[in-house]
Amino acid sequence: MKIFNTLSRRKEEFVPLEPGKVKMYVCGPTVYNFIHIGNARPMIVFDTVRRYFEYKGYEVNYVSNFTDVDDKIIKKAIEEGVESEVISRRYIEECKKDMAGMNVKPATTHPQATLEIAGMLEMIRTLIEKGHAYAAADGTVYFRTGSFKNYGKLSHKNLDELQSGFREIKVTGEEGKENPSDFVLWKPKKEGEPYWDSEWCQGRPGWHIECSVMAKKYLGDQIDIHAGGEDLIFPHHENEIAQSEAANGKPFATYWMHNAFLNIDNNGHVQKMSKSLGNFFTVREISEKYDLQVLRFFMLSAHYRSPLNFSADLIEASKNGLERILTAAERLREAAKTCKEAGMSAEEEKNAAEARKLVDKYEGAMEDDFNTADAIAAVFELVKLGNSTVSPESSSAYIECIRNFLEQLCDVLGILTERKAEQLDGEIEEMIEARQQARKAKNFALADEIRGKLLAMGIVLEDTREGVKWKRA
């Protein structure tokens, strides 16, 4: 299995620190609002990476944090006149709902920064003792970037260049720095902010130290994979490496994986999606128009390192593509109910061998740096094979074979092959019941009239031997 490692800028063979186990840390969201679809991309991508490792028999310890103390959370809390933990707790719960909607598996552990302060103070003390950090007169503690000789190795930036760049940016309140590129580990509280006691001052941690400490506590000093969006490469992940390796005296993560940005395509004008530009959609907004399985399918339709343009046309195309897969899966389930119990015929054996080749093709795509776009192409080929070779005359063994392959491959992608049972509202239920009564009374004109009204509402009825079935048009 090959993974593109941001650290070396090339694909490398995956070799775990411990055979059969994967230790993986993924930077999670800052919880001050509903997550937007840009936040959703790493959640979906790295959940799929995890699922593939599990499919291949690895035991995955998957840690993804919630940043629950931050300037944005504090700002929102002040606006609402509540404690900041009220905001963070609310949006952690909302985020978990959205993740469930996207079929993102809960992490092995979802640590929260505010519950790990003791570990942060401990790591900061270690860094000071080792000469990698220092406290300024106002109680701010800084990491001494010059003390870490490999600073810049992830972002491939040279420290001298960085320092000249930092010198041009004069930041107020940072007069206590020895060097412009030094970064904050602990900062003094401001009026009305949450704070914790420390030997340097009453304050709170810097953002970077939070992830280093949570990764260390739940995964150990060394981890296999550290992942997140490409916007985190510098300074966040660069600073994590510096702190963790300076404190622990060991290489931090073997592989660094980063997904590319999600762009918004507005009538041919493509721009990066961001909250500052105000051009983002929340996952919740998308869920009002589409099943979130459609969003997941859309995210996986491109390679994770390719920028992805979000547009109404593309999401509609994903909906149609997903529908093809769901229809094929439904057809296989229906065929399994009525088929004859039998082993495969010679022709079916030949077709099953073709299906096996498509599974190999799928795995080949996933093993080549998790190329989900090519993996989905193999799923479509399997759908086509199933559609053209499964019939009411097919054997139970053959139908089961194709069905198992399809469900297994979709499961790795986090795609549910059964349509979610939709709740009909009361009015529609009553109309379907009224039509049933009209049919029993042999009032077929009324029954047809009700069917027409339902069709106008986008509800298609199908009369089967098992009763009335319905679906949305």
Phi, psi and omega per residue, in radians:
M1 nan 2.251 -3.105
K2 -1.920 2.421 3.133
I3 -2.220 2.333 3.041
F4 -1.309 2.086 -3.092
N5 -1.755 2.023 -3.141
T6 -1.004 -0.533 -3.099
L7 -1.100 -0.748 -3.111
S8 -1.767 -0.173 -3.080
R9 1.031 0.610 3.058
R10 -2.643 2.891 3.081
K11 -1.345 2.372 3.134
E12 -2.258 2.605 3.070
E13 -1.162 2.333 -3.141
F14 -1.374 2.094 3.060
V15 -2.212 1.922 -3.095
P16 -1.222 2.718 3.100
L17 -1.103 -0.638 -3.140
E18 -2.208 2.164 -3.093
P19 -0.924 2.351 3.072
G20 1.371 0.029 -3.127
K21 -2.250 2.560 3.092
V22 -2.237 2.183 3.065
K23 -1.847 2.040 -2.963
M24 -2.311 2.270 3.112
Y25 -2.104 2.237 3.135
V26 -2.154 2.181 3.131
C27 -1.143 2.191 -3.103
G28 -1.670 -3.057 -3.036
P29 -1.411 2.777 2.936
T30 -1.542 2.162 -2.909
V31 -1.685 1.496 3.100
Y32 -2.260 0.002 -3.137
N33 -2.873 3.109 3.034
F34 -1.117 2.534 3.119
I35 -1.235 2.554 3.094
H36 -1.762 2.996 -3.019
I37 -1.186 -0.317 3.008
G38 -1.162 -0.712 3.064
N39 -1.127 -0.551 -3.055
A40 -1.204 -0.500 -3.052
R41 -1.060 -0.931 3.117
P42 -1.100 -0.599 3.125
M43 -1.031 -0.833 -3.098
I44 -1.242 -0.794 -3.090
V45 -1.059 -0.890 -3.028
F46 -1.386 -0.373 2.961
D47 -1.135 -0.664 3.131
T48 -1.203 -0.687 3.071
V49 -1.034 -0.825 3.117
R50 -1.022 -0.817 -3.116
R51 -1.055 -0.653 -3.127
Y52 -1.196 -0.726 3.080
F53 -1.023 -0.744 -3.138
E54 -1.153 -0.684 3.088
Y55 -1.038 -0.603 3.140
K56 -1.502 0.116 3.021
G57 1.634 0.084 3.104
Y58 -1.350 2.625 2.977
E59 -1.655 2.029 -3.036
V60 -1.854 2.150 2.982
N61 -1.703 1.829 -2.972
Y62 -1.941 1.997 -3.096
V63 -2.007 2.217 3.098
S64 -2.431 2.150 -2.970
N65 -1.575 2.910 2.886
F66 -2.021 2.149 3.034
T67 -1.437 1.847 -3.034
D68 -1.989 0.288 2.927
V69 -2.444 2.129 -2.982
D70 -2.988 2.719 -3.129
D71 -0.968 -0.690 -3.087
K72 -1.183 -0.651 3.113
I73 -1.157 -0.772 -3.133
I74 -1.086 -0.754 -3.140
K75 -1.042 -0.800 -3.134
K76 -1.112 -0.700 -3.138
A77 -1.107 -0.729 3.127
I78 -1.119 -0.755 3.123
E79 -1.025 -0.688 -3.094
E80 -1.567 -0.159 -3.138
G81 1.218 0.615 3.127
V82 -2.234 2.969 3.058
E83 -1.198 2.603 -3.096
S84 -1.116 -0.488 3.140
E85 -1.204 -0.399 3.065
V86 -1.124 -0.749 3.126
I87 -1.147 -0.894 -3.062
S88 -1.114 -0.702 -3.135
R89 -1.109 -0.749 -3.137
R90 -1.030 -0.846 -3.026
Y91 -1.426 -0.306 2.974
I92 -1.165 -0.775 3.131
E93 -1.101 -0.751 3.128
E94 -1.132 -0.688 3.125
C95 -1.100 -0.733 3.138
K96 -1.112 -0.617 3.088
K97 -1.112 -0.784 -3.136
D98 -1.130 -0.706 3.134
M99 -1.091 -0.709 3.107
A100 -1.106 -0.698 3.117
G101 -1.096 -0.562 3.128
M102 -1.552 0.078 -3.101
N103 1.010 0.680 3.022
V104 -1.529 2.143 -3.101
K105 -1.162 2.473 3.051
P106 -1.023 2.510 3.109
A107 -1.147 2.787 3.019
T108 -0.974 -0.745 3.052
T109 -2.438 2.368 3.016
H110 -1.973 1.408 -3.105
P111 -1.223 2.679 3.063
Q112 -2.026 2.335 -3.057
A113 -0.927 -0.752 -3.037
T114 -1.160 -0.310 -3.138
L115 -1.620 0.014 -3.066
E116 -2.107 0.391 -3.065
I117 -1.072 -0.689 -3.107
A118 -1.007 -0.748 3.124
G119 -1.148 -0.599 3.125
M120 -1.172 -0.756 3.125
L121 -1.081 -0.678 -3.134
E122 -1.131 -0.775 3.141
M123 -1.165 -0.658 3.118
I124 -1.101 -0.740 3.110
R125 -1.048 -0.765 3.124
T126 -1.035 -0.768 -3.126
L127 -1.120 -0.672 3.104
I128 -1.147 -0.813 -3.133
E129 -1.034 -0.628 -3.110
K130 -1.484 0.002 3.109
G131 1.454 0.203 -3.131
H132 -1.639 -0.113 -3.111
A133 -2.557 2.811 -3.114
Y134 -2.639 2.672 3.109
A135 -1.751 2.312 3.064
A136 -1.457 2.998 -3.078
A137 -1.031 -0.562 -3.094
D138 -1.489 0.063 3.115
G139 1.675 -0.094 3.069
T140 -1.225 2.380 3.075
V141 -1.897 2.256 -3.119
Y142 -1.991 2.596 2.976
F143 -1.506 2.335 -3.112
R144 -1.548 1.656 -3.039
T145 -1.055 -0.586 -3.133
G146 -1.111 -0.310 -3.117
S147 -1.433 -0.214 -3.113
F148 -1.909 1.822 -2.921
K149 -1.138 -0.396 -3.128
N150 -1.683 0.306 -3.112
Y151 -1.059 2.233 -3.117
G152 1.815 -0.012 -3.034
K153 -1.218 -0.462 -3.138
L154 -1.419 -0.823 -3.112
S155 -1.456 -0.080 -3.116
H156 0.991 0.692 3.074
K157 -1.858 2.534 -3.139
N158 -1.591 2.341 -3.060
L159 -1.039 -0.646 3.132
D160 -1.093 -0.742 3.107
E161 -1.113 -0.759 -3.138
L162 -1.044 -0.760 -3.089
Q163 -1.155 -0.667 3.113
S164 -1.187 -0.614 3.082
G165 -1.142 -0.755 -3.127
F166 -1.151 -0.566 -3.104
R167 -1.111 -0.499 3.136
E168 -1.289 -0.353 -3.124
I169 -1.736 1.810 3.117
K170 -1.534 1.982 -3.127
V171 -1.832 2.191 -3.128
T172 -1.228 2.599 3.121
G173 1.405 0.140 3.118
E174 -2.078 0.573 -3.122
E175 -1.202 -0.377 -3.091
G176 -1.379 0.003 -3.124
K177 -1.279 2.445 3.005
E178 -1.306 -0.561 -3.050
N179 -2.501 2.460 -3.090
P180 -1.020 -0.469 -3.094
S181 -1.526 -0.092 3.083
D182 -1.127 2.537 -3.085
F183 -2.146 2.824 -2.983
V184 -1.404 2.321 3.007
L185 -1.820 -0.579 -3.122
W186 -2.579 2.372 -3.112
K187 -2.295 2.575 -3.121
P188 -1.145 2.606 3.134
K189 -1.205 2.703 2.960
K190 -1.897 2.898 -3.124
E191 -0.968 2.268 3.066
G192 1.410 0.070 -3.135
E193 -1.661 2.679 3.020
P194 -1.178 2.597 3.141
Y195 -2.637 2.867 3.089
W196 -2.295 2.645 3.125
D197 -1.355 2.465 3.011
S198 -2.595 2.939 3.133
E199 -1.217 -0.228 -3.109
W200 -1.649 -0.741 3.104
C201 -3.089 2.920 2.958
Q202 -1.335 2.141 -3.059
G203 -2.960 -2.715 -3.123
R204 -2.544 2.839 -3.062
P205 -1.302 2.751 2.938
G206 -1.314 2.797 -3.052
W207 -1.086 -0.754 -2.989
H208 -1.123 -0.709 -3.083
I209 -1.108 -0.491 -3.088
E210 -1.026 -0.879 -3.083
C211 -1.193 -0.662 3.113
S212 -1.017 -0.766 -3.091
V213 -1.239 -0.735 -3.127
M214 -1.173 -0.662 3.089
A215 -1.112 -0.760 -3.125
K216 -1.101 -0.795 -3.065
K217 -1.148 -0.765 -3.007
Y218 -1.688 -0.236 -3.119
L219 -2.219 -0.336 -3.117
G220 1.834 3.096 -3.084
D221 -1.132 -0.528 -3.121
Q222 -2.147 2.373 3.137
I223 -2.236 2.807 -3.122
D224 -1.359 -0.934 -3.007
I225 -2.273 2.285 2.979
H226 -2.063 2.268 -3.017
A227 -2.372 2.827 3.101
G228 2.955 -3.064 3.103
G229 -1.249 2.695 -3.080
E230 -1.140 -0.326 3.096
D231 -1.213 -0.210 -3.125
L232 -1.606 -0.130 -3.085
I233 -0.952 -0.893 3.076
F234 -2.323 2.282 0.110
P235 -1.652 -0.186 -2.920
H236 -1.032 -0.984 -3.092
H237 -1.239 -0.590 3.071
E238 -1.031 -0.772 -3.124
N239 -1.243 -0.583 3.068
E240 -1.064 -0.774 3.132
I241 -1.047 -0.829 -3.099
A242 -1.025 -0.872 -3.110
Q243 -1.125 -0.874 -3.038
S244 -1.116 -0.798 -3.088
E245 -1.270 -0.593 3.099
A246 -1.185 -0.684 -3.111
A247 -1.355 -0.761 -3.007
N248 -1.603 -0.300 3.123
G249 1.201 0.435 -3.128
K250 -2.459 2.737 3.024
P251 -1.049 2.438 -3.023
F252 -1.409 -1.208 -3.118
A253 -2.141 2.432 -3.135
T254 -1.306 -0.769 -3.087
Y255 -2.132 2.362 3.063
W256 -2.005 2.093 -3.133
M257 -1.986 2.358 -3.139
H258 -2.358 2.236 3.052
N259 -1.484 2.641 3.139
A260 -1.385 2.966 -3.087
F261 -1.203 2.773 2.974
L262 -1.789 2.202 3.129
N263 -1.852 2.742 3.082
I264 -1.829 2.243 3.121
D265 -1.818 1.794 3.112
N266 -1.813 1.764 3.137
N267 0.852 0.867 3.080
G268 1.460 -0.105 3.116
H269 -1.758 1.847 -3.051
V270 -1.662 2.266 3.049
Q271 -2.493 2.710 -3.133
K272 -1.097 2.397 3.109
M273 -1.418 2.248 3.092
S274 -2.721 2.700 3.134
K275 -1.172 -0.584 -3.109
S276 -1.140 -0.557 3.107
L277 -1.475 -0.184 3.105
G278 1.182 0.384 -3.071
N279 -1.934 0.472 -3.074
F280 -1.781 2.742 3.007
F281 -1.961 2.459 3.029
T282 -1.464 2.747 3.077
V283 -1.049 -0.630 -3.131
R284 -1.097 -0.708 3.112
E285 -1.107 -0.724 3.129
I286 -1.105 -0.664 -3.078
S287 -1.151 -0.321 3.103
E288 -1.310 -0.384 -3.117
K289 -1.878 -0.528 -3.054
Y290 -2.355 2.651 2.925
D291 -1.105 2.422 -3.084
L292 -1.195 -0.204 2.992
Q293 -1.091 -0.549 3.110
V294 -1.146 -0.748 3.115
L295 -1.087 -0.751 3.135
R296 -1.076 -0.807 3.141
F297 -1.058 -0.717 3.105
F298 -1.054 -0.805 -3.110
M299 -1.082 -0.590 -3.086
L300 -1.544 -0.074 -3.101
S301 -1.348 -0.121 3.065
A302 -2.191 2.755 3.072
H303 -1.156 2.470 -3.020
Y304 -1.105 -0.389 3.130
R305 -1.583 0.010 3.088
S306 -1.653 2.427 3.023
P307 -1.054 2.524 -3.071
L308 -2.139 2.201 3.126
N309 -1.595 2.264 3.126
F310 -1.746 2.166 3.078
S311 -2.602 2.834 3.139
A312 -1.035 -0.708 -3.123
D313 -1.112 -0.753 -3.088
L314 -1.215 -0.671 3.137
I315 -1.216 -0.580 3.090
E316 -1.175 -0.704 3.103
A317 -1.109 -0.669 3.104
S318 -1.141 -0.674 3.115
K319 -1.052 -0.772 -3.130
N320 -1.168 -0.698 3.120
G321 -1.111 -0.776 3.122
L322 -1.103 -0.683 -3.132
E323 -1.054 -0.679 3.113
R324 -1.047 -0.746 -3.131
I325 -1.174 -0.793 -3.111
L326 -1.119 -0.687 3.129
T327 -1.128 -0.720 3.126
A328 -1.124 -0.736 -3.132
A329 -1.127 -0.692 -3.132
E330 -1.147 -0.723 3.139
R331 -1.084 -0.692 3.122
L332 -1.162 -0.696 3.122
R333 -1.128 -0.729 3.130
E334 -1.142 -0.723 -3.131
A335 -1.107 -0.625 -3.120
A336 -1.131 -0.458 -3.110
K337 -1.283 -0.539 -3.012
T338 -1.974 -0.057 -3.050
C339 -1.295 2.917 3.116
K340 -1.531 2.441 3.094
E341 -1.199 1.929 -3.115
A342 -2.858 2.787 3.035
G343 -1.380 3.050 -3.080
M344 -1.323 2.515 3.001
S345 -1.356 2.979 3.137
A346 -1.043 -0.706 3.136
E347 -1.122 -0.723 3.136
E348 -1.167 -0.655 3.084
E349 -1.016 -0.728 3.141
K350 -1.114 -0.765 3.127
N351 -1.181 -0.620 3.102
A352 -1.128 -0.626 3.096
A353 -1.142 -0.655 3.071
E354 -1.099 -0.718 3.125
A355 -1.093 -0.715 3.132
R356 -1.054 -0.698 3.107
K357 -1.080 -0.642 3.127
L358 -1.199 -0.601 3.049
V359 -1.114 -0.748 3.105
D360 -1.083 -0.698 3.131
K361 -1.095 -0.752 3.109
Y362 -1.044 -0.859 -3.135
E363 -1.115 -0.653 3.099
G364 -1.053 -0.708 3.114
A365 -1.145 -0.779 -3.131
M366 -1.165 -0.585 -3.116
E367 -1.337 -0.242 3.091
D368 -1.693 1.281 3.115
D369 0.995 0.709 3.003
F370 0.921 0.993 -3.137
N371 -1.421 1.454 -3.075
T372 -1.159 -0.474 3.131
A373 -1.096 -0.800 3.122
D374 -1.248 -0.559 3.103
A375 -1.120 -0.732 3.116
I376 -1.129 -0.645 3.101
A377 -1.050 -0.675 3.110
A378 -1.177 -0.618 3.094
V379 -1.108 -0.743 3.125
F380 -1.105 -0.632 3.090
E381 -1.137 -0.653 3.105
L382 -1.161 -0.695 3.080
V383 -1.045 -0.793 -3.126
K384 -1.086 -0.750 3.127
L385 -1.091 -0.792 3.132
G386 -1.092 -0.783 -3.125
N387 -1.076 -0.630 -3.041
S388 -1.554 -0.262 -3.054
T389 -2.065 -0.268 3.124
V390 -1.622 2.261 3.128
S391 -2.473 3.048 3.104
P392 -1.025 -0.362 -3.127
E393 -1.512 -0.123 -3.078
S394 -1.139 2.666 3.116
S395 -1.352 2.703 3.122
S396 -1.074 -0.635 -3.104
A397 -1.110 -0.723 -3.114
Y398 -1.227 -0.777 3.141
I399 -1.043 -0.755 -3.133
E400 -1.084 -0.703 3.135
C401 -1.047 -0.931 -3.119
I402 -1.110 -0.754 -3.118
R403 -1.089 -0.791 3.129
N404 -1.068 -0.770 3.119
F405 -1.036 -0.841 -3.084
L406 -1.081 -0.810 -3.096
E407 -1.160 -0.664 3.142
Q408 -1.114 -0.838 -3.094
L409 -1.179 -0.664 3.094
C410 -1.170 -0.648 -3.140
D411 -1.073 -0.685 3.107
V412 -1.082 -0.630 3.114
L413 -1.402 -0.096 -3.108
G414 1.340 0.344 3.133
I415 -1.658 2.135 3.122
L416 -1.430 2.200 -3.064
T417 -1.515 -0.130 3.054
E418 -1.769 2.279 3.090
R419 -1.100 2.453 3.120
K420 -1.160 2.357 3.090
A421 -1.132 2.009 -3.092
E422 -1.524 2.468 3.111
Q423 -1.470 2.077 3.062
L424 -1.379 2.483 3.089
D425 -1.345 2.856 -3.009
G426 -0.913 -0.748 -3.074
E427 -1.051 -0.769 -3.113
I428 -1.177 -0.732 3.110
E429 -1.015 -0.756 3.137
E430 -1.097 -0.709 -3.141
M431 -1.129 -0.710 3.128
I432 -1.125 -0.733 3.112
E433 -1.100 -0.748 3.136
A434 -1.089 -0.674 3.114
R435 -1.130 -0.699 3.115
Q436 -1.047 -0.766 -3.139
Q437 -1.126 -0.714 3.134
A438 -1.082 -0.704 3.132
R439 -1.129 -0.743 3.127
K440 -1.070 -0.655 -3.130
A441 -1.432 0.090 -3.114
K442 1.036 0.477 3.058
N443 -1.629 1.323 -3.003
F444 -1.225 -0.478 3.105
A445 -1.088 -0.783 3.137
L446 -1.169 -0.725 3.129
A447 -1.028 -0.767 3.133
D448 -1.159 -0.643 3.135
E449 -1.115 -0.754 3.133
I450 -1.149 -0.720 3.105
R451 -1.020 -0.730 3.130
G452 -1.092 -0.740 3.127
K453 -1.106 -0.737 3.122
L454 -1.105 -0.683 3.119
L455 -1.082 -0.700 3.108
A456 -1.104 -0.465 3.107
M457 -1.531 0.049 3.114
G458 1.508 0.312 3.128
I459 -1.930 2.092 -3.137
V460 -1.787 2.233 3.122
L461 -1.761 2.561 3.105
E462 -2.358 2.090 3.132
D463 -1.517 2.044 3.136
T464 -2.127 3.034 3.118
R465 -1.111 -0.495 -3.135
E466 -1.430 -0.071 -3.088
G467 2.149 -2.919 -3.101
V468 -1.464 2.242 3.011
K469 -1.967 2.681 -3.141
W470 -2.420 2.754 3.001
K471 -2.650 2.819 3.095
R472 -1.409 2.433 -3.099
A473 -1.209 nan nan
